[in-house]
Structure formats: C-alpha cells, structure tokens
Amino acid sequence: SQQGEEDPQALSIQEGENATMNCSYKTSINNLQWYRQNSGRGLVHLILIRSNEREKHSGRLRVTLDTSKKSSSLLITASRAADTASYFCATDNYGQNFVFGPGTRLSVLP
Amino acid sequence: NAGVTQTPKFQVLKTGQSMTLQCAQDMNHEYMSWYRQDPGMGLRLIHYSVGAGITDQGEVPNGYNVSRSTTEDFPLRLLSAAPSQTSVYFCASTTTWGVTDTQYFGPGTRLTVL
C-alpha cells in the first residue's frame, strides 16, 4: 500500500504561474521528501522536511508540512517550462525504507 | 564521481529467462535499494541493503533476488522473467539510513518481458 498520495494527479499551468501540489500520508513519519522526475530519467531529490519542521524553502521551492493533518504541499513559484516533470513525495515511516506516492504530472506551457 | 550507475539501459527478455540488472555507486554509501516503476504508479521498493552482506525485502520482492558482497555493487536478479515484471527499474543509494535520507537515483533500466 502506498503511504503517500499526491494531489492532483496532473496539473497544467502557464509559464510564470505558481504550481501547488499536495501529498497526504497515513502513518507517523520521521521526514518527508519531494523528488522530481523528468520524462525517462531517474528521480532527483528536491527537498527534505523533518517532522519537527513546518516550512522549508529552497530557491523557488516552498514545502510545508502539517503533521496533524498528515499532509505536505510543494509550491513552485514563477514556473518555467523546464519545471515540466513528475513530482513525487516520499515518506520514511520510521522504517528502513521509503514509500513513494504515484506522483503529480506537471506541465508548464510556454 | 559517477554517482549511481545502472546497466543495461534497455533489455528485452522472453518469459522464463533470467538476467541480472547491475547497479553500482562510487559514493561509499551504505544504503542501497531497488525500485520498480509501473505506468501511473510511484516507485515500489523491491529489496534494500543497509550494508555489505545485509539485505532485506521491500514491498514487492517476489521473483527477485539480491546480494551485497561489496559496498559499491547491488545487483538485482530476475530468476524467471514474467510479463508482469515489465517495468522500469531504478537503483538508489544514500549514505546511512537515518542520517541524511536523501536518495540518489540511477538513470533506470527499462525491461520488457515478452
């Protein structure tokens, strides 16, 4: 069973707009991570947020974590065509492995 | 550093054939793992290893074997390929579980089983 579920499954926006995607999970976690996957490529780590953190920034990325609601959001500001990719959240569920959600496919139109 | 490398990039097998997917990392990472990714789904963990000589099963281990004789290498063996194993396979590594937890992924192996 998948721990994380991203929402929406697909998102299409214009270049320059902001993109927000959400992740919900089921059990307590130690940390939550967001990854990007360009078509036909491996995953690239974007940002990690620990369970005792509420918000984290990295460049144009902003991640929030609400452990009471078991949810996280990833905001990409001022999107670019190069941001077109699938985005996955992954949780560690305190075990020695990660659980990935099915991902959000983001299309940024020029 | 080359990071995480995987070979081959593409492979076509017939049902019942066996093969080994290779994975190597040059970052001295202790933790390595194998995932499969099917269309419309996230990555599912097949097997993982927390160090040389130590392996464990993930979510979908049936039909796959692994071993970890060195820190650098973590091969995945398909014992008797089945069409249900058609997928893209990713190998990943991280320094030590619980320290950074950032996984570095290889480029993937696209496997088709006829």
Chai-1 contact restraints between the chains, C-beta under 6 A:
chainA,res_idxA,chainB,res_idxB,connection_type,confidence,min_distance_angstrom,max_distance_angstrom,comment,restraint_id
A,N31,B,D101,contact,1.0,0.0,6.0,A-B,restraint_1
A,G42,B,F90,contact,1.0,0.0,6.0,A-B,restraint_2
A,G42,B,F105,contact,1.0,0.0,6.0,A-B,restraint_3
A,G42,B,G106,contact,1.0,0.0,6.0,A-B,restraint_4
A,G42,B,P107,contact,1.0,0.0,6.0,A-B,restraint_5
A,G42,B,G108,contact,1.0,0.0,6.0,A-B,restraint_6
A,L43,B,F105,contact,1.0,0.0,6.0,A-B,restraint_7
A,H45,B,T102,contact,1.0,0.0,6.0,A-B,restraint_8
A,F88,B,G42,contact,1.0,0.0,6.0,A-B,restraint_9
A,Q96,B,W97,contact,1.0,0.0,6.0,A-B,restraint_10
A,N97,B,L45,contact,1.0,0.0,6.0,A-B,restraint_11
A,N97,B,Y48,contact,1.0,0.0,6.0,A-B,restraint_12
A,N97,B,G58,contact,1.0,0.0,6.0,A-B,restraint_13
A,F100,B,G42,contact,1.0,0.0,6.0,A-B,restraint_14
A,F100,B,L43,contact,1.0,0.0,6.0,A-B,restraint_15
A,G101,B,G42,contact,1.0,0.0,6.0,A-B,restraint_16
A,P102,B,M41,contact,1.0,0.0,6.0,A-B,restraint_17
A,P102,B,G42,contact,1.0,0.0,6.0,A-B,restraint_18
A,G103,B,G42,contact,1.0,0.0,6.0,A-B,restraint_19
